[in-house]
């Protein structure tokens, strides 16, 4: 898992009310593929694989909001990704239980992103 110390420090300083949930989503994404990396971009933890994959929307306080920058192009059979914008889609999680219930869906989305990027 490619955890970035900069992201660890950012999350520790932020003291977000959904820190445990953010960390669980982070763990799932980073464990889905060994090439996934993370950084701080746009003042938010951002996941990378051959480009920007997804960033947290840190202003959300009652759920974890994860924006997939090119989510409209990811084949999501589960319906986890929401929205109708030209490119972006959002995954939202309110509890650890919900995250664990949707874990496979989130992993599938990440793997689909990797597949799409590897085809380029």
Residue pairs with C-beta under 8 A, 6 or more apart in sequence:
1 27
1 30
1 31
2 30
2 34
2 36
2 37
2 38
3 26
3 30
3 38
4 37
4 38
4 39
4 40
6 39
6 40
7 26
7 38
7 39
7 40
7 45
10 40
10 45
11 19
11 22
11 23
11 45
14 58
16 22
16 58
16 61
17 61
17 62
18 60
18 61
18 62
18 63
18 64
20 96
21 63
21 64
21 93
21 94
21 95
21 96
21 99
22 45
22 56
22 64
24 96
24 99
24 100
25 64
25 66
25 93
25 99
25 106
26 38
26 45
28 99
28 103
28 106
28 107
28 110
29 36
29 47
29 54
29 106
29 110
30 36
30 38
30 47
32 106
32 107
32 110
32 111
32 114
33 49
33 110
33 111
33 114
35 49
35 50
35 114
36 47
36 48
36 49
36 53
36 110
36 114
37 47
37 48
37 49
38 45
38 46
38 47
38 48
39 45
39 46
39 48
40 46
41 52
41 55
42 55
43 58
44 55
44 56
44 57
44 58
45 55
45 56
45 58
46 52
46 53
46 54
46 55
46 56
47 53
47 54
47 55
47 110
49 113
49 114
49 117
50 117
50 118
50 120
51 70
51 117
52 69
53 68
53 69
53 70
53 110
53 113
54 66
54 67
54 68
54 69
54 71
54 91
55 66
55 67
55 69
56 64
56 65
56 66
56 67
57 65
57 66
57 67
57 90
60 92
62 94
63 92
63 93
63 94
64 92
64 93
64 94
64 99
65 90
65 91
65 92
66 90
66 91
66 92
66 93
67 88
67 89
67 90
68 74
68 81
68 88
68 89
68 90
68 91
68 109
68 113
69 87
69 88
70 87
70 88
70 113
71 81
71 83
71 87
71 88
71 89
71 90
71 109
72 83
72 85
72 86
72 87
72 88
72 89
73 87
73 116
74 81
74 89
74 109
74 112
74 113
74 116
75 112
76 89
76 105
76 108
76 109
76 112
77 108
78 102
78 105
78 108
78 109
80 91
80 102
80 105
80 106
80 109
81 89
81 90
81 91
81 109
82 89
82 90
82 91
82 92
83 89
83 90
91 102
91 106
91 109
93 99
93 102
99 106
